[in-house]
Amino acid sequence: MSLLEIKNLEHRYGNHTVLAGLHLTLEEGEIIGLLGPNGVGKTTLMKIICGLIQTYDGSVLVNGAPVGIGSKSIISYLPERTYFRKSENIRSAIGMFRDFYADFDEKKAMEMAMDLNLDSKQKIGTMSKGMQEKLQLVFVMSRRAKLFVLDEPLGGVDPATRDYILHTILSQYTENSSILLSTHLVHDVEQIFDRAVFLKNGRVFLNEQVDILRAETGMSLDQYFREVYR
Ligand SMILES: Nc1ncnc2c1ncn2[C@@H]1O[C@H](COP(=O)(O)OP(=O)(O)OP(=O)(O)O)[C@@H](O)[C@H]1O
């Protein structure tokens, strides 16, 4: 059974078709880069996988079952925008996550937050955008999920912190979990990808192991990305 099996997925916003017969199968134990230019449909696809968009045609199976309560319990999702309440601090947010997710590792979350020099008593609303994004990632990665869906986890953070975050992502990842990660920072992130999925015209244009891609094209993933979307 595949971790993710998508067949003939179609989604439109009004008259605007974004996903047009997309097929994608992913197995467990991989870090997958979901790549493509602005507006190609990465966030839309992630929201469908995570059950936030329910209006679509086609079939989406997570661990063999349709998207629903079961799939939500094994997916940890980092949305493109943070969703903390501004008045809470790290401690109270940890309490909320603990109540919400049975697989949330509170100790790990606090350790990672301290590693990132976040102050557990500071109100989240007074943290900078980058700090809030780091915190959100810490929480999302502190679940023992089977599939992590990370929408642009590095968007707002400084280059030094990117390395810590990549390290965090790698260290939380186990052989029977997978990570689907979208980013425009292909050069910075390609070292951690096992597989790259390129979207184009509402479909999967390419789904290949990154090592094979590099060997076959003689290019880095970043160079190949620029070629494809030139
Ligand atoms: N709520 C919405 N209503 C109407 N159109 C939308 C909505 N959300 C997204 N779209 C459109 O759907 C298309 C795909 O958007 P989506 O956010 O999935 O792309 P993306 O690949 O994640 O882009 P980016 O890399 O810029 O984040 C875009 O043309 C966008 O304008």
The ligand as an SDF file (V2000), in Angstrom:
LIG
                    3D

 31 33  0  0  0  0  0  0  0  0999 V2000
   -9.0690   30.7510   -2.8140 N   0  0  0  0  0  0  0  0  0  0  0  0
   -8.7570   30.9130   -4.1030 C   0  0  0  0  0  0  0  0  0  0  0  0
   -9.6510   31.4400   -4.9660 N   0  0  0  0  0  0  0  0  0  0  0  0
   -9.3680   31.5870   -6.2750 C   0  0  0  0  0  0  0  0  0  0  0  0
   -8.1900   31.2360   -6.8360 N   0  0  0  0  0  0  0  0  0  0  0  0
   -7.2580   30.7240   -6.0350 C   0  0  0  0  0  0  0  0  0  0  0  0
   -7.4880   30.5410   -4.6230 C   0  0  0  0  0  0  0  0  0  0  0  0
   -6.3830   29.9770   -4.0860 N   0  0  0  0  0  0  0  0  0  0  0  0
   -5.4990   29.8430   -5.1020 C   0  0  0  0  0  0  0  0  0  0  0  0
   -6.0190   30.2790   -6.2660 N   0  0  0  0  0  0  0  0  0  0  0  0
   -5.3570   30.2710   -7.5670 C   0  0  0  0  0  0  0  0  0  0  0  0
   -4.9720   28.9320   -7.8560 O   0  0  0  0  0  0  0  0  0  0  0  0
   -3.6970   28.9020   -8.4790 C   0  0  0  0  0  0  0  0  0  0  0  0
   -2.7840   27.9840   -7.6650 C   0  0  0  0  0  0  0  0  0  0  0  0
   -2.5390   28.5830   -6.4060 O   0  0  0  0  0  0  0  0  0  0  0  0
   -1.6200   27.8720   -5.3360 P   0  0  0  0  0  0  0  0  0  0  0  0
   -1.5960   28.7450   -4.1410 O   0  0  0  0  0  0  0  0  0  0  0  0
   -2.0490   26.4630   -5.1790 O   0  0  0  0  0  0  0  0  0  0  0  0
   -0.2010   27.8910   -6.0950 O   0  0  0  0  0  0  0  0  0  0  0  0
    1.2670   27.6500   -5.5410 P   0  0  0  0  0  0  0  0  0  0  0  0
    1.9340   26.7430   -6.5240 O   0  0  0  0  0  0  0  0  0  0  0  0
    1.2140   27.1870   -4.1380 O   0  0  0  0  0  0  0  0  0  0  0  0
    1.8850   29.1100   -5.6390 O   0  0  0  0  0  0  0  0  0  0  0  0
    3.0550   29.8450   -4.7980 P   0  0  0  0  0  0  0  0  0  0  0  0
    4.3290   29.1610   -5.1960 O   0  0  0  0  0  0  0  0  0  0  0  0
    2.9960   31.2460   -5.2940 O   0  0  0  0  0  0  0  0  0  0  0  0
    2.7280   29.7080   -3.3400 O   0  0  0  0  0  0  0  0  0  0  0  0
   -3.2330   30.3450   -8.5890 C   0  0  0  0  0  0  0  0  0  0  0  0
   -3.5210   30.8040   -9.8890 O   0  0  0  0  0  0  0  0  0  0  0  0
   -4.0830   31.0680   -7.5690 C   0  0  0  0  0  0  0  0  0  0  0  0
   -4.3360   32.4050   -7.9660 O   0  0  0  0  0  0  0  0  0  0  0  0
  1  2  1  0
  2  3  1  0
  2  7  2  0
  3  4  2  0
  4  5  1  0
  5  6  2  0
  6  7  1  0
  6 10  1  0
  7  8  1  0
  8  9  2  0
  9 10  1  0
 10 11  1  0
 11 12  1  0
 11 30  1  0
 12 13  1  0
 13 14  1  0
 13 28  1  0
 14 15  1  0
 15 16  1  0
 16 17  2  0
 16 18  1  0
 16 19  1  0
 19 20  1  0
 20 21  2  0
 20 22  1  0
 20 23  1  0
 23 24  1  0
 24 25  2  0
 24 26  1  0
 24 27  1  0
 28 29  1  0
 28 30  1  0
 30 31  1  0
M  END
$$$$
